[in-house]
């Protein structure tokens, strides 16, 4: 029996070997995903002595299988016997950290970072740190890029001699010949800086930061900008001006728009990291330039930060900076639209009076912008503006704009303007609508252009519910009924559609005595569409 038992215990590993040699990728993938079950069946010792060596030797598979393996091994600590044996997982992960496929390498590095915390300080120096060194001095750039992500996890827990070696390796990788390696080093610069002693941040990291920020490759320079946030948070205020700001100023004016975009994108974080004084002297002019950048993407990224930037400005100079430096930059549509879309917040920061004086010209200009999408965006913010500015200001300055949009040559604008009126009526009430909006809308019923006459109908459809029965019956219905005699069939069938739409708002008396005769007349119209929509209205309103 003992012999049979022995055979039986070999069973999981034999099956695994078979499955991993199978031609079907899905089968191989499934067996890797079952790895923890197999390890449990084998027990810790055989997992260490048989399973791991087997896996280390057979790493030459499809990327998805390797990815699954790299992920599995990160959760294997208990399956090899706990933290004292965790170093057994290093060989297969080291191989995975050198493969060509980035996703697999990244997952292997993630698993290595995870299990590094389970190494004792001694094991870290004896097993983990040599692995990092091997990767850092590997012939292939793939292993050197992987090393970049491992320095910060072992640095804090090793002796000062080993620390010095790690710093040296990191320095080497920051000036590696291969851009991909420098890129990987730049992306981990901030993270590495956080675990270094302050003296070394000043002596080592700053020079690396300066070098990477002037790299010939813009993909490296933009990652240095990202690191700048972490580095600035670590340094005392007095060192920032000399150590970080020259490089940051240079990045904000970089010849590559991608780098300037990264500066704009990280602006609020940079602002918090460098503090109020440097913000006033340095970041405000840089921000102005980014808002006026020649590339639309950069302007848009900066515009997205306007609200946060203004909120984070020091109280005592906030208003002055916004009024004199930020608002004058809002020449570009993206920037203006962004300020207008964040109006409620900007309003809290600088007060509505000043805002209306400085923003109104911008709003008017955008409302008449040649690009219809810009006009459309402004219409969408109108209800918000109306709520912020109040009814008097709105009537005085913006009402005429809202009316002008109703006769815009682009249908999407006319449609949005109609919808906008409904929202305004919901905000300011039916009485306001009766005095301000309804007369102007009804006036368009006599416009020589049939498209404008139709806009009257669309507005009535949209407004009837918000304005209520009295205004609809008294003021709007007569106009709709009169338009049933329009020369243009398009207008007549829209009359039928409007009557169907406003019917539910009207009382039954008006429906029977006024609406029904007109719909019956339209149902006998010569135009096929007019007939169709009139008949549909009669049946929907149950007037037959």
C-alpha positions in Angstrom: 0.0 0.0 0.0 2.8 2.3 0.9 4.0 2.2 -2.7 0.6 3.0 -4.1 0.4 5.9 -1.6 3.7 7.2 -3.0 2.4 7.1 -6.5 -0.8 8.8 -5.4 1.0 11.7 -4.0 2.9 12.2 -7.3 -0.4 12.5 -9.0 -1.0 16.4 -8.8 2.4 17.2 -10.1 2.2 14.7 -12.9 -1.2 16.1 -14.0 0.2 19.6 -13.8 3.2 18.7 -15.9 0.8 17.1 -18.5 -1.5 20.0 -18.6 1.3 22.6 -18.8 2.7 20.7 -21.8 -0.7 20.5 -23.5 -1.0 22.4 -26.8 -4.3 24.0 -25.7 -3.5 27.5 -24.1 -6.8 27.5 -22.2 -5.9 24.2 -20.5 -2.4 25.5 -19.6 -4.0 28.7 -18.3 -6.6 26.8 -16.2 -3.9 24.6 -14.6 -1.9 27.8 -13.6 -5.0 29.2 -12.1 -5.4 26.0 -10.0 -1.8 26.3 -8.8 -2.7 27.0 -5.2 -4.9 23.9 -5.0 -2.0 21.8 -6.4 0.4 23.4 -3.9 -2.0 22.6 -1.1 -2.2 19.0 -2.2 1.5 18.7 -2.4 2.2 20.3 1.0 4.8 23.0 1.7 7.9 21.0 1.3 7.2 19.4 -2.0 5.9 22.8 -3.3 9.3 24.2 -2.5 11.4 21.3 -3.8 9.3 20.1 -6.8 6.7 22.6 -7.9 8.7 25.8 -7.8 11.8 24.4 -9.6 9.4 22.9 -12.2 7.7 26.3 -12.7 11.1 28.1 -12.8 12.3 25.8 -15.5 9.3 25.9 -17.7 8.9 29.7 -18.1 8.6 30.0 -21.8 4.8 30.2 -22.4 2.1 32.4 -23.9 1.9 35.8 -22.2 -1.5 35.2 -20.6 -0.2 32.0 -18.9 2.9 33.8 -17.6 0.7 36.7 -16.4 -1.5 34.3 -14.4 1.6 32.6 -13.0 3.2 36.0 -11.9 -0.1 36.9 -10.2 -0.4 33.5 -8.4 3.1 33.6 -7.0 2.4 36.8 -5.2 -0.1 35.0 -3.0 2.1 31.9 -2.4 3.9 32.8 0.9 1.8 30.5 3.1 1.9 27.7 0.5 5.7 27.5 0.7 5.8 27.4 4.5 5.3 31.1 5.5 7.7 34.1 5.7 10.9 32.1 6.6 10.7 30.3 3.2 9.3 33.2 1.2 12.6 33.5 -0.6 11.9 30.3 -2.5 9.4 32.3 -4.6 12.2 34.6 -5.9 13.7 32.5 -8.7 10.4 32.0 -10.8 9.5 35.7 -10.2 13.0 36.9 -11.2 12.6 35.0 -14.5 9.2 36.5 -15.1 10.5 40.0 -14.3 12.8 39.7 -17.4 10.4 38.6 -20.1 9.6 40.7 -23.1 5.9 41.4 -22.4 5.5 44.5 -20.3 2.3 43.3 -18.6 3.9 40.1 -17.4 7.0 42.0 -16.1 4.8 44.5 -14.3 2.8 41.8 -12.6 6.0 40.0 -11.5 7.3 43.2 -10.1 4.0 43.8 -8.3 4.2 40.3 -6.8 7.9 40.8 -5.8 7.0 44.1 -4.1 4.2 42.3 -2.2 6.4 39.4 -0.9 9.3 41.7 -0.1 7.4 42.8 3.0 7.3 39.2 4.1 11.1 38.8 4.1 12.9 39.4 7.4 15.7 42.1 7.2 18.3 39.3 7.0 16.5 37.5 4.2 16.0 40.8 2.4 19.8 41.3 2.3 20.7 37.7 1.6 18.1 36.8 -1.0 16.0 39.8 -2.2 18.6 42.6 -2.6 21.0 40.4 -4.7 18.0 39.7 -7.0 17.4 43.5 -7.4 21.1 43.9 -8.1 21.1 41.1 -10.8 18.1 42.7 -12.4 19.6 46.2 -12.3 22.8 45.1 -14.0 21.1 42.7 -16.5 22.1 42.7 -20.1 18.5 43.1 -21.3 16.7 46.4 -20.8 13.6 44.4 -19.6 15.3 43.3 -16.4 16.7 46.8 -15.8 13.3 48.4 -16.1 11.9 45.8 -13.6 14.6 46.6 -11.1 13.4 50.3 -11.0 10.2 49.2 -9.2 12.0 47.2 -6.5 14.5 49.7 -5.0 12.0 51.5 -2.8 10.6 48.4 -1.1 14.0 47.0 0.1 15.8 50.3 0.8 14.3 51.1 4.2 15.1 47.7 5.8 18.7 47.1 4.8 22.1 48.1 6.3 23.7 51.4 5.3 26.3 49.6 3.1 23.6 47.9 1.1 21.7 51.2 1.0 24.7 52.9 -0.6 24.8 50.1 -3.3 21.1 50.5 -4.0 21.5 54.3 -4.4 24.3 53.7 -6.8 22.3 51.2 -8.9 19.4 53.7 -9.1 21.8 56.4 -10.2 23.1 54.2 -13.0 19.6 53.3 -14.2 18.7 57.0 -14.4 21.4 57.5 -16.9 21.0 54.2 -18.7 21.5 54.2 -22.5 18.0 52.8 -23.2 15.2 55.4 -23.0 12.8 52.7 -21.7 15.0 52.2 -18.6 15.4 55.9 -18.0 11.6 56.2 -18.3 11.1 53.4 -15.7 13.6 55.1 -13.4 11.9 58.5 -13.8 8.5 57.0 -13.1 9.8 55.6 -9.7 11.9 58.6 -8.8 9.3 60.2 -6.6 8.6 56.9 -4.8 12.3 56.2 -4.2 12.8 59.8 -2.9 10.1 59.1 -0.3 12.1 56.3 1.4 15.5 58.1 1.2 17.1 60.1 4.1 16.7 63.9 3.5 20.4 64.4 3.0 20.4 61.9 0.1 17.3 63.5 -1.3 19.2 66.7 -1.6 22.5 65.2 -2.7 21.3 62.3 -5.0 17.7 62.7 -6.0 17.8 66.4 -7.0 20.7 65.9 -9.5 18.9 62.9 -10.9 15.7 64.8 -11.1 17.4 67.7 -12.9 19.1 65.3 -15.4 15.9 63.4 -16.1 13.9 66.6 -16.5 16.4 67.7 -19.3 16.4 64.2 -20.9 16.4 64.2 -24.7 13.2 62.1 -24.7 10.0 64.0 -23.8 8.5 60.7 -22.5 11.2 60.8 -19.8 10.9 64.5 -19.1 7.2 64.3 -18.5 7.7 61.5 -15.9 10.2 63.7 -14.1 7.4 66.3 -13.7 5.3 63.7 -12.0 8.2 63.0 -9.6 8.5 66.7 -8.9 5.3 66.7 -6.7 6.8 64.0 -4.4 10.2 65.6 -4.2 8.7 69.1 -3.5 6.7 67.7 -0.6 9.9 66.2 1.0 12.0 69.3 1.0 12.0 72.1 3.5 10.6 75.4 2.0 13.9 77.2 1.8 15.4 74.5 -0.4 12.6 74.4 -2.9 13.5 77.7 -4.6 17.0 76.6 -5.4 16.6 72.9 -5.9 13.3 72.4 -7.6 11.9 75.6 -9.0 14.4 76.1 -11.8 13.6 72.7 -13.2 9.9 73.2 -12.8 10.0 76.5 -14.6 11.9 74.9 -17.4 9.3 72.1 -17.6 6.4 74.6 -17.8 8.0 76.1 -20.9 9.3 72.8 -22.4 9.4 72.6 -26.2 7.2 69.4 -26.1 3.5 70.0 -25.5 3.3 66.7 -23.7 5.6 67.9 -20.9 3.7 71.2 -20.6 0.5 69.2 -20.5 1.9 67.1 -17.6 2.8 70.3 -15.7 -0.8 71.6 -16.3 -2.3 68.3 -15.3 -0.3 68.2 -12.0 -0.7 71.9 -11.3 -2.9 71.7 -8.2 -0.7 69.1 -6.6 2.4 71.2 -7.4 0.8 74.2 -5.9 0.1 72.4 -2.6 3.6 71.0 -2.5 5.4 74.3 -3.0 3.3 76.4 -0.7 1.7 79.9 -1.0 4.8 82.1 -1.5 6.3 80.2 -4.4 2.8 79.9 -5.8 2.4 83.7 -5.9 5.8 84.4 -7.3 6.4 81.5 -9.6 3.3 79.4 -10.2 0.9 82.2 -11.1 3.0 83.4 -14.1 3.5 79.7 -15.2 -0.2 79.1 -14.9 -1.0 82.1 -17.0 1.3 80.8 -19.7 -0.3 77.4 -19.7 -3.8 79.0 -20.0 -2.5 80.8 -23.0 -0.5 77.9 -24.4 -0.4 77.4 -28.2 -1.7 73.8 -27.9 -5.4 73.3 -27.2 -4.7 70.2 -25.1 -2.4 72.1 -22.7 -4.9 75.0 -22.4 -7.7 72.5 -21.7 -5.6 70.7 -19.0 -4.8 74.1 -17.4 -8.4 75.2 -17.6 -9.5 72.1 -15.7 -7.3 73.2 -12.8 -8.6 76.8 -12.7 -11.2 76.1 -10.0 -8.8 74.2 -7.7 -5.9 76.6 -8.4 -8.1 79.6 -7.3 -9.5 77.8 -4.3 -5.9 77.0 -3.1 -4.6 80.5 -3.4 -3.7 82.3 -0.2 -6.8 84.2 1.2 -5.1 87.6 1.4 -4.1 87.7 -2.3 -6.7 85.4 -3.8 -9.0 88.0 -5.3 -6.2 90.2 -6.7 -4.5 87.2 -8.4 -7.8 86.0 -9.9 -8.9 89.4 -11.1 -5.5 90.6 -12.5 -3.8 87.3 -13.6 -6.3 84.5 -14.1 -9.5 86.1 -15.6 -7.6 88.1 -18.2 -6.2 84.8 -19.6 -9.7 83.6 -20.4 -9.4 84.4 -24.0 -9.5 80.8 -25.2 -12.9 79.2 -25.4 -11.8 76.1 -23.4 -10.6 78.2 -20.5 -13.7 80.5 -20.5 -16.0 77.6 -20.8 -14.3 75.9 -17.9 -14.6 79.0 -15.7 -18.2 79.3 -16.6 -18.9 75.6 -15.9 -17.4 76.0 -12.5 -19.1 79.3 -12.0 -20.7 78.4 -8.7 -17.3 77.7 -7.2 -15.6 80.7 -8.8 -18.4 82.8 -7.6 -17.8 81.8 -4.0 -14.2 82.8 -4.4 -14.5 86.2 -6.0 -18.1 87.4 -5.7 -20.8 87.8 -8.3 -20.5 91.5 -9.1 -16.8 91.4 -10.1 -17.5 88.1 -11.8 -20.3 89.5 -13.9 -18.2 92.5 -15.0 -15.2 90.4 -16.0 -17.0 87.4 -17.4 -19.9 89.0 -19.2 -17.9 90.1 -22.2 -16.6 86.5 -22.4 -20.1 85.0 -22.2 -21.4 87.3 -24.9 -18.4 86.5 -27.1 -18.8 82.7 -26.6 -22.6 83.0 -27.2 -21.8 84.3 -30.6 -18.7 82.1 -31.3 -18.4 80.9 -34.9 -18.0 77.3 -33.7 -21.5 76.1 -33.0 -20.3 73.6 -30.4 -19.0 76.5 -28.3 -22.4 78.2 -28.5 -24.0 74.9 -27.5 -21.8 74.6 -24.5 -22.6 78.1 -23.3 -26.4 77.4 -23.7 -26.0 74.4 -21.4 -24.5 76.6 -18.7 -27.2 79.3 -19.0 -29.5 77.9 -16.3 -26.5 77.8 -13.9 -25.5 81.3 -14.8 -29.1 82.5 -14.4 -29.2 80.9 -10.9 -26.0 82.6 -9.9 -26.6 86.0 -11.4 -30.3 86.5 -10.4 -33.3 87.5 -12.4 -32.6 91.3 -12.8 -29.1 90.8 -14.0 -30.2 88.0 -16.3 -33.1 90.0 -17.9 -30.8 93.0 -18.4 -27.8 91.2 -19.9 -28.5 87.7 -21.0 -32.1 87.4 -21.9 -31.5 88.8 -25.4 -28.8 86.1 -26.0 -31.2 83.4 -25.1 -33.7 84.7 -27.6 -31.1 85.1 -30.3 -30.2 81.4 -30.0 -33.8 80.5 -30.9 -33.2 81.7 -34.4 -29.6 80.3 -34.8 -28.9 78.8 -38.2 -27.9 75.5 -36.6 -30.8 73.2 -35.5 -28.9 71.7 -32.5 -28.6 75.3 -31.1 -32.3 76.1 -31.7 -33.2 72.8 -30.0 -30.9 73.4 -27.0 -32.1 77.0 -26.7 -35.7 75.8 -26.5 -34.8 73.3 -23.8 -32.9 76.1 -22.0 -36.0 78.3 -21.9 -37.9 75.5 -20.0 -35.1 75.3 -17.4 -35.2 79.1 -17.0 -38.9 79.1 -16.4 -38.5 76.4 -13.8 -35.9 78.7 -12.1 -37.7 82.1 -12.4 -41.4 81.0 -12.4 -44.4 81.3 -14.7 -45.1 84.9 -14.0 -41.6 85.8 -15.2 -42.2 83.7 -18.3 -45.4 85.5 -19.1 -43.8 88.9 -18.9 -40.4 88.2 -20.4 -40.3 85.1 -22.5 -43.7 84.3 -23.8 -44.4 87.6 -25.7 -41.0 87.2 -27.5 -41.6 83.6 -28.4 -45.1 84.3 -29.7 -43.8 87.3 -31.7 -41.8 84.8 -33.8 -45.0 83.2 -35.1 -45.2 86.0 -37.7 -41.6 85.7 -38.8 -41.1 85.4 -42.6 -38.7 82.5 -42.1 -40.8 79.3 -41.6 -38.0 77.7 -39.5 -38.4 80.5 -36.9 -42.2 80.1 -37.0 -41.6 76.4 -36.2 -39.3 77.4 -33.3 -42.3 79.2 -31.8 -44.2 75.8 -31.8 -41.2 74.0 -30.3 -41.0 76.5 -27.6 -44.7 76.3 -26.8 -44.3 72.5 -26.6 -41.5 72.9 -24.1 -43.0 75.7 -22.1 -46.7 74.8 -21.8 -46.2 72.5 -18.8 -43.9 74.8 -16.9 -46.1 77.8 -17.6 -49.3 76.1 -16.6 -52.9 76.0 -17.8 -53.8 79.7 -17.7 -50.9 81.1 -19.7 -51.1 78.2 -22.1 -54.8 78.6 -22.8 -54.9 82.4 -22.8 -51.6 83.3 -24.6 -50.2 80.3 -26.4 -53.2 78.4 -27.7 -54.5 81.2 -29.9 -51.2 81.5 -31.6 -51.0 77.8 -32.3 -54.5 77.7 -33.7 -53.8 80.7 -35.9 -50.7 79.0 -37.3 -52.9 76.1 -38.6 -53.5 78.3 -41.7 -49.7 78.6 -42.4 -48.7 78.2 -46.1 -46.0 75.8 -45.3 -47.0 72.2 -44.7 -44.1 71.6 -42.3 -45.5 74.3 -40.0 -49.1 72.9 -40.3 -48.1 69.4 -39.3 -46.1 70.8 -36.4 -49.2 72.6 -35.3 -50.9 69.2 -35.1 -48.0 67.9 -33.1 -48.0 70.9 -30.8 -51.8 70.6 -30.1 -51.2 66.9 -29.2 -48.4 68.0 -26.8 -50.2 70.9 -25.1 -53.5 69.1 -25.0 -53.1 67.6 -21.6 -52.4 71.1 -20.1 -55.7 72.5 -21.5 -59.1 72.2 -20.0 -61.7 70.0 -21.7 -63.8 73.0 -22.8 -60.9 74.5 -24.9 -60.1 71.0 -26.3 -63.7 70.5 -27.5 -64.5 74.0 -28.7 -61.1 75.2 -30.0 -58.6 72.4 -30.6 -61.0 69.8 -32.0 -62.3 71.9 -35.0 -58.8 72.9 -36.0 -57.5 69.3 -35.8 -60.4 68.1 -37.9 -59.7 70.8 -40.5 -56.0 69.6 -40.6 -57.1 66.0 -40.8 -58.6 66.9 -44.1 -55.5 68.7 -45.3 -54.1 68.0 -48.8 -50.7 67.2 -47.4 -50.2 63.6 -46.3 -48.0 64.4 -43.3 -50.4 67.1 -42.0 -53.3 64.6 -42.2 -51.3 61.8 -40.5 -50.2 64.0 -37.5 -53.7 65.6 -37.2 -55.3 62.2 -37.0 -52.8 61.0 -34.5 -53.4 64.0 -32.3 -57.2 63.4 -32.5 -56.8 59.8 -31.4 -54.2 60.5 -28.6 -56.4 63.4 -27.2 -59.5 61.1 -27.5 -61.3 63.8 -29.5 -62.8 61.5 -32.1 
